[in-house]
Amino acid sequence: MNLPGYIPPQATEIEASLLGTILISGANIDLELFEPSVFYKNENKIIAETITKMVVENQNIDILTVSENLQKDGLFEQAGGKAYLTQLINKIEASGDVNSYEKILYEKYMLRELIRISNEISKKAYQNEDPFDLTSELQTLTASLLGFKSDSIRTIKEGVKSLRKLIDRNLSGTQKLTGLPTGLVDLDRFTNGLQKTDLIVIGGEPSNGKTSLAMKIALSAAKFNHPVVIYSYEMSEIQLAARLTAMETGFSAKKMQYRKLKDFELSQVDTGFGKIESLPIYIDSIPDSSFDYLEKSIRVMVQKNRMELVIIDYLQLIRHSIKSGNHAEAVAEIANRLKALAKVLNVPIVLVSQLARDKNNPKPTIGRLKGSGDIEAAADLILLPYRAEFYGKQTFECKMETYPSEGLALLMIAKGRNIGTTEMVLEFEGKTTLFKDYDGDNGAVPY
C-alpha cells in the first residue's frame, strides 16, 4: 500500500540507461549484481530477465540477439517492441558506468522493499499477532534485504581467520567434510566430499555402475539431511524407489517389482521402505526432455525448495534446441551451461554420462566421454567406474596391484580440479547394484 500522493521510489531513466548501455556495449554482467527484480518498469524488468537468461546460456548480448530472444519467448511486445528497444539505445550517447547504475537501482529497490515489508508487518500488528514473532520476522526480512548483494564480500582478514580454523581442525584430526558425503570413505578422503558449485561427471559404459554410483551418493547425502533432487530420463520414480530400497535392504530391486513376495520378504522390504521414505529425496522423471525444462526445474528446486544436490541421469538423453543440429556441440553446450548453473546456484551437480564403447579395451578413459573435450573442460570432478567382471575378465589392475574381478569394481578419479587424480577399489553387489567400501577382506585380497 502506497501513501496517497506518493509514488514508489524508482529511477526508470537509470533503468533505461543501464539497459541501453548493455545493449550497445555488451558490457560484462555479474549475475550477483544484475538482478531483474530491482527494475521497476515492467518493460525493463522483462528485458533484464531475458538478458540474465542469455548470460547464463553464454549468448552474446546486443539489441539484435535480445530482440530475437524476446520474440522467441513471446515477450517482444510486452517489452515495448522495436520502438522501445530502439529508444533505449538512442538515448545513450556514450557507454555509462554499469556499476553506478546498478547501485542506484538497488537502492531504489531497497526502499520499495522496505515499504512492502513495513506494510506487511503493520498489517499483522493490527491483527494482534505475537510481537516477538513479528520482531523476528522483521529482522529476518531486513537482514535478507541487506545481504542481497553483500553476503559474498569478505575481507582478507576474514579469509585468514577461516584458514587458521581449517588448519587447526586438520591438526586435531577431527575435521568434517567440506562438501556433501558420497558414502564411500576413500572417495570422501580424496575429494573431501562433493563441493558446492562443482560439476561432477560420472561416466561409464552400460552395466558398469554409473547410475548406481549416482544413487549411492544421493542416498548418502539424504541420510545426512541434505535434500537431493534426481532427474531421471530412463527410470520412473517406482524404479528409483526400488533401487534405493534394494541398496538399504540387500533385497533385489527386480524381485521387488516383478515377483509375488513371501511374508518374510514383505517384512524385509517394509523395513527398507521405513528407512528411505522419510529421506529428503525428490524425483523428477522428466515429462519434457528439453534442456530448457531441466534448467528451469533445477532453478525452482534449488532456489525455492532448498535442494543441496542435483543428480541428472543422463547427459546424452537431454534434448537441446541448438540450431546447428550437431549432437556433440549440443552435448558440450549442455555441460557448460550446467557448470554455470552449479556456480550460480551454489550447489554440486552430478551429471551421469555415457562413454563411447571400446570392445578391445573397455577400461574407461576421459577420451571416451561423448563430447569429451568440452565435458572434461566443464567438469570439476570426473568419476569413471569400471566392472571388469561384466566383460568376463578375471582380474583388473589398480595402482600396480592385481585384484580379482568378482564382486569388485575399480573407481577412477580421472579429473579432480585442484585435487589431482587417483583410483580405488570398491565392492560391488550386483543383486542390489550397491557400491561399498573395500577393506580387503571377504576373500577379496590383492593377488
Helices and strands as residue ranges (DSSP letters): H 12-25, G 36-38, H 42-56, H 63-72, H 81-90, H 98-126, H 131-150, H 156-172, H 185-191, E 199-204, H 210-223, E 228-232, H 237-249, H 253-258, H 263-276, E 281-284, H 291-303, E 309-313, G 315-317, H 327-345, E 349-354, G 366-368, H 372-378, E 381-386, G 388-391, E 395-398, E 401-404, E 408-416, E 422-429, E 434-437
